Amino acid sequence: MLYERSSRLFVEAEKVIPGGVNSPVRAFKAVGGTPIFIKEAKDAYLYDEDGNRLVDYINSWGPMILGHAYAPVVDAVIERARKGTSFGTPTALETEIATLATTMVPNIDKIRFVNSGTEACMSAIRLARGYTKRDKIIKFAGCYHGHSDSFLIQAGSGAVTFGTPNSPGVTEGTAKDTLLAKYNDLDNVAELFKANPDGIAAIIIEPVAGNMGCIPPSKGFLEGLRKLCDANNTLLIFDEVMTGFRLAKGGAQELLNIKADIVTFGKVIGGGLPVGAFAGRDEIMNYLAPVGPVYQAGTLSGNPLAMAAGLEMLKALNADDAIYKRLDEKTAYLEKGIREKLDAAKITYTINRAGSMISVHFDASPVTDFSTAARGDNDTFKKFFHGLLKEGVYIAPSAYETWFITDALTYEDLDFTINAIEKVAITL
């Protein structure tokens, strides 16, 4: 495939946008080469500026469960746009989608809409701190909750060591209140509680990790976190920006049968538009202004375009009892095909999967946390990525990202992908 126009566009972008991109992973730094500029998308496909068609396994990092340019969502946005794009006032749409969301997701009574997953997670942490009157939080290495200061943290050694900033611009004062834990290591979390008695406001976690590849929780891990939180009067926050409405109608809470105190959502709740939300029980959510003391606000929060798109998306998911079975079956079919082709080529690999989230790691050992994910052969991944791109298959340009399956993928698309993997595997 030729990418002449994408290359020219990237050169132009670098002159006026830092790094030529508005989100770092798009720059292809992890895999080398020039990023692909997309002109349009439909169903399971991306069409780039050079006229190439790509089978898409990013799906805007998860929300396109029903495919790109899903007609009811597009029609709803167009209809609402004709009536005005933003009012900064309440609309009936907000109540309608809030009512639907709270009926679909277990253990939530109220929901507050924001403008991104980052904002949702940031607001959830502020709410947890205000509700518990504590400052510290626990996050897990390899889990990404957006670029808010509290989340861009590396850990020192040992349970009593404060975190240190992972990005210039994050202060030591902010970092000291974030404790870093090891995913799927309950003993490590227990040590943090022991070292910080009565000081931890919340644990925030991706219940199925998606930012170090797909990493499901080990048996008993989330159950153990729930018990630790209950024993220490700490809130458990599920970051369901990726898993919400994707793994089940009620997200990971429903699928894994674990109750979270606060749940965060991303752009899936707006049909792929810039939107997020956080939700919880009455007694927690009522700590938010204007009824409570914890302040959170936004002119574009609950804007009519995102609410109209999200309402159509959630209505479609809620009405289709078979969609999650179809997604699971398609992803299982893809996994089986990938295994067969990589085995035939004698490639060393591990595949992780949870529902319609799947990742390929080029290492033979189980991938259960960030350190084991980091052992993968990145040189092999780079060849794999560029090989698939050449064959017309677009996966995330990073070894630390999940593939997302959309219901718009046909079995012909899956076979096309499996055949592409066969061609690439013999070159690795």
TALIN-V8004 format. One record per residue. N is the residue number from 1. RES is the residue in one letter. PHI is phi in whole degrees, 0 to 359 (NA if undefined). D_LAST is the distance of its C-alpha to the last C-alpha in whole Angstrom. Layout:
N;RES;PHI;D_LAST + N;RES;PHI;D_LAST
This chain:
1;M;NA;19 + 2;L;258;22 + 3;Y;229;23 + 4;E;296;26 + 5;R;293;28 + 6;S;301;26 + 7;S;296;25 + 8;R;294;29 + 9;L;296;30 + 10;F;293;28 + 11;V;301;30 + 12;E;294;33 + 13;A;296;32 + 14;E;298;32 + 15;K;286;35 + 16;V;232;37 + 17;I;233;34 + 18;P;305;33 + 19;G;72;29 + 20;G;80;30 + 21;V;221;29 + 22;N;256;31 + 23;S;206;29 + 24;P;303;27 + 25;V;296;23 + 26;R;292;24 + 27;A;281;23 + 28;F;66;19 + 29;K;299;20 + 30;A;284;17 + 31;V;240;15 + 32;G;80;16 + 33;G;93;18 + 34;T;252;21 + 35;P;296;22 + 36;I;271;22 + 37;F;265;26 + 38;I;266;27 + 39;K;266;30 + 40;E;198;31 + 41;A;212;30 + 42;K;207;31 + 43;D;56;30 + 44;A;260;26 + 45;Y;234;26 + 46;L;253;25 + 47;Y;237;27 + 48;D;271;26 + 49;E;291;28 + 50;D;264;27 + 51;G;88;27 + 52;N;278;24 + 53;R;259;24 + 54;L;236;21 + 55;V;287;21 + 56;D;261;22 + 57;Y;243;21 + 58;I;264;22 + 59;N;52;26 + 60;S;56;28 + 61;W;62;26 + 62;G;122;28 + 63;P;284;31 + 64;M;279;31 + 65;I;298;31 + 66;L;259;33 + 67;G;100;31 + 68;H;288;31 + 69;A;53;35 + 70;Y;301;36 + 71;A;305;40 + 72;P;299;42 + 73;V;291;41 + 74;V;300;41 + 75;D;297;44 + 76;A;294;45 + 77;V;294;44 + 78;I;299;46 + 79;E;298;49 + 80;R;291;49 + 81;A;300;49 + 82;R;294;52 + 83;K;259;54 + 84;G;119;52 + 85;T;262;49 + 86;S;200;51 + 87;F;242;54 + 88;G;68;54 + 89;T;225;56 + 90;P;295;55 + 91;T;227;54 + 92;A;295;55 + 93;L;302;51 + 94;E;300;50 + 95;T;292;52 + 96;E;295;51 + 97;I;287;47 + 98;A;296;48 + 99;T;297;50 + 100;L;294;48 + 101;A;298;45 + 102;T;288;47 + 103;T;278;48 + 104;M;278;44 + 105;V;259;43 + 106;P;288;45 + 107;N;69;47 + 108;I;234;47 + 109;D;253;51 + 110;K;225;50 + 111;I;222;47 + 112;R;241;47 + 113;F;272;45 + 114;V;229;44 + 115;N;244;41 + 116;S;193;38 + 117;G;296;36 + 118;T;302;37 + 119;E;296;40 + 120;A;297;40 + 121;C;292;39 + 122;M;301;41 + 123;S;290;44 + 124;A;297;44 + 125;I;294;43 + 126;R;299;47 + 127;L;297;48 + 128;A;297;47 + 129;R;294;49 + 130;G;293;52 + 131;Y;291;52 + 132;T;270;52 + 133;K;59;54 + 134;R;232;51 + 135;D;253;48 + 136;K;276;45 + 137;I;230;42 + 138;I;248;39 + 139;K;235;36 + 140;F;246;32 + 141;A;303;30 + 142;G;94;27 + 143;C;272;29 + 144;Y;250;30 + 145;H;237;33 + 146;G;97;33 + 147;H;258;34 + 148;S;297;38 + 149;D;307;39 + 150;S;297;39 + 151;F;259;36 + 152;L;267;34 + 153;I;229;35 + 154;Q;255;33 + 155;A;260;35 + 156;G;280;37 + 157;S;273;37 + 158;G;87;39 + 159;A;288;41 + 160;V;261;44 + 161;T;273;42 + 162;F;292;42 + 163;G;289;39 + 164;T;233;38 + 165;P;299;37 + 166;N;255;33 + 167;S;208;34 + 168;P;304;37 + 169;G;100;40 + 170;V;266;40 + 171;T;279;43 + 172;E;298;44 + 173;G;298;46 + 174;T;291;44 + 175;A;297;41 + 176;K;294;44 + 177;D;264;44 + 178;T;248;40 + 179;L;255;39 + 180;L;258;36 + 181;A;240;35 + 182;K;264;32 + 183;Y;300;30 + 184;N;67;31 + 185;D;236;33 + 186;L;292;37 + 187;D;298;39 + 188;N;299;37 + 189;V;294;39 + 190;A;299;42 + 191;E;296;42 + 192;L;295;42 + 193;F;295;45 + 194;K;295;47 + 195;A;280;47 + 196;N;227;48 + 197;P;297;50 + 198;D;58;52 + 199;G;240;50 + 200;I;259;47 + 201;A;283;47 + 202;A;202;44 + 203;I;255;40 + 204;I;243;38 + 205;I;208;35 + 206;E;281;32 + 207;P;299;33 + 208;V;238;29 + 209;A;294;27 + 210;G;228;25 + 211;N;246;24 + 212;M;223;22 + 213;G;81;20 + 214;C;280;22 + 215;I;229;24 + 216;P;290;27 + 217;P;289;30 + 218;S;288;31 + 219;K;302;34 + 220;G;87;37 + 221;F;292;36 + 222;L;293;37 + 223;E;300;40 + 224;G;294;41 + 225;L;297;40 + 226;R;301;43 + 227;K;294;45 + 228;L;297;45 + 229;C;296;46 + 230;D;298;49 + 231;A;290;50 + 232;N;246;50 + 233;N;53;51 + 234;T;248;47 + 235;L;274;46 + 236;L;255;42 + 237;I;252;40 + 238;F;265;38 + 239;D;276;35 + 240;E;253;35 + 241;V;302;33 + 242;M;267;30 + 243;T;272;32 + 244;G;298;35 + 245;F;63;36 + 246;R;260;32 + 247;L;280;32 + 248;A;190;36 + 249;K;304;39 + 250;G;263;40 + 251;G;69;36 + 252;A;294;35 + 253;Q;304;39 + 254;E;290;39 + 255;L;298;36 + 256;L;262;37 + 257;N;58;40 + 258;I;236;41 + 259;K;271;43 + 260;A;260;42 + 261;D;275;45 + 262;I;226;44 + 263;V;235;41 + 264;T;247;39 + 265;F;230;37 + 266;G;242;36 + 267;K;293;35 + 268;V;298;35 + 269;I;282;39 + 270;G;236;39 + 271;G;63;37 + 272;G;100;35 + 273;L;284;37 + 274;P;293;38 + 275;V;198;40 + 276;G;207;39 + 277;A;196;42 + 278;F;224;43 + 279;A;213;45 + 280;G;186;47 + 281;R;288;50 + 282;D;308;54 + 283;E;296;55 + 284;I;276;52 + 285;M;294;51 + 286;N;285;55 + 287;Y;279;55 + 288;L;278;53 + 289;A;298;56 + 290;P;266;58 + 291;V;269;59 + 292;G;234;58 + 293;P;273;57 + 294;V;274;53 + 295;Y;272;53 + 296;Q;202;50 + 297;A;204;50 + 298;G;181;49 + 299;T;301;50 + 300;L;269;47 + 301;S;298;47 + 302;G;72;47 + 303;N;298;47 + 304;P;296;48 + 305;L;294;45 + 306;A;294;43 + 307;M;294;45 + 308;A;295;46 + 309;A;294;42 + 310;G;295;41 + 311;L;298;44 + 312;E;294;43 + 313;M;296;40 + 314;L;293;41 + 315;K;298;44 + 316;A;294;41 + 317;L;293;39 + 318;N;291;42 + 319;A;274;44 + 320;D;255;40 + 321;D;293;41 + 322;A;262;38 + 323;I;297;35 + 324;Y;288;34 + 325;K;293;33 + 326;R;297;32 + 327;L;299;29 + 328;D;296;28 + 329;E;294;28 + 330;K;295;26 + 331;T;291;23 + 332;A;297;24 + 333;Y;297;23 + 334;L;296;20 + 335;E;301;19 + 336;K;300;19 + 337;G;295;17 + 338;I;298;14 + 339;R;300;15 + 340;E;298;15 + 341;K;288;12 + 342;L;289;10 + 343;D;297;12 + 344;A;298;12 + 345;A;271;9 + 346;K;58;10 + 347;I;269;8 + 348;T;279;10 + 349;Y;200;12 + 350;T;223;15 + 351;I;244;17 + 352;N;249;20 + 353;R;211;23 + 354;A;219;26 + 355;G;58;28 + 356;S;262;26 + 357;M;248;24 + 358;I;209;20 + 359;S;214;17 + 360;V;249;14 + 361;H;243;14 + 362;F;269;11 + 363;D;201;13 + 364;A;279;15 + 365;S;282;19 + 366;P;301;21 + 367;V;254;21 + 368;T;236;24 + 369;D;198;25 + 370;F;293;24 + 371;S;293;24 + 372;T;285;21 + 373;A;295;19 + 374;A;288;19 + 375;R;282;17 + 376;G;299;14 + 377;D;282;11 + 378;N;289;12 + 379;D;297;9 + 380;T;294;6 + 381;F;298;9 + 382;K;302;10 + 383;K;296;7 + 384;F;298;7 + 385;F;300;11 + 386;H;291;11 + 387;G;295;9 + 388;L;293;12 + 389;L;300;14 + 390;K;297;14 + 391;E;272;14 + 392;G;95;17 + 393;V;235;16 + 394;Y;249;18 + 395;I;250;17 + 396;A;298;18 + 397;P;279;17 + 398;S;199;17 + 399;A;288;15 + 400;Y;255;19 + 401;E;234;20 + 402;T;279;21 + 403;W;275;20 + 404;F;243;23 + 405;I;267;24 + 406;T;250;27 + 407;D;293;30 + 408;A;288;30 + 409;L;295;26 + 410;T;266;27 + 411;Y;292;25 + 412;E;293;25 + 413;D;296;23 + 414;L;295;21 + 415;D;295;20 + 416;F;302;19 + 417;T;294;16 + 418;I;297;15 + 419;N;294;15 + 420;A;297;13 + 421;I;297;10 + 422;E;300;10 + 423;K;296;10 + 424;V;287;7 + 425;A;300;5 + 426;I;287;6 + 427;T;262;4 + 428;L;283;0
